[in-house]
Amino acid sequence: MTRDEEIVLCNKAIEHYKPANQVVQAIEELGELQQALARFLNDKANNVEEEIADVEIMIIQLKIIFNLGEIDNWREYKLTRLKDRINNEWFRY
């Protein structure tokens, strides 16, 4: 499926289920990913890959529901900050 097809499908899901319900669904999917990651850290059977896929689908929907442009601005800011922290990390030791 192309990126454009994903966006069309996610828009249909938002229209069908309504934005508030999709926000709730995103919260549930994030919780399931959290549980899978905890199981991974405890060397127990986990389904991290599946849960990441679910969260990625919900992230697409959240980007549609909320302001994508603003999200892009925040991501750029936070990536720049991360880069600066990594590049300056030697100062901490």
PyMOL commands that set and color helices and strands:
alter all, ss='L'
color gray80, all
select helices_A, chain A and resi 3-17+19-41+48-65+68-87+89-92
alter helices_A, ss='H'
color red, helices_A
deselect
rebuild
show_as cartoon
